[in-house]
Amino acid sequence: MTQLEKLYQKVALKVIQRCHGGIKLTKHGKILQVYDPQRHIWSKGLVGLIIKEECTNANLRDWEIVNVRSYIIKDLLRNSDS
């Protein structure tokens, strides 16, 4: 695993922890809704904002958000199968 992959995975885990597992996925593995305890709301469009905030905190570029999102989905799908 490269350094960037480790960083993406770390940021993805931060997003999951921030949402306390309150992320709902569709059957096809797309993020449907997320609960943000800092704002106390469920939202469909908030996922991108939360990921962007955590990526900015980790000094990642805007185009790297896609990589972080894929790690979030992989981790959630892996945990739901267990």
C-alpha positions, 0 to 999 in steps of 0.5 A: 500500500502506498503512502497516498492510499494509507492517507486516503484510508485514514481520512475515510476513517475520520469521515466514518468516525465523524458520522458515527456510522450514520451513513446510508448506502444504496444497494449499488454502493452509492452514498445516499444520506449521512448524519453529521452530529456537528450540524445535527442533521441528516442530509443527501448533499452533506456527504460531499461537504464532510468529505471535502472538509476532512480532505482540506484538514488533511491537506489533500487536493479537491480531485482526491475527494473521489479516492477518499469516497471510494475508500469510505464505500469499500469500508462500509460495504466490508463492515456490513458483510461481516 
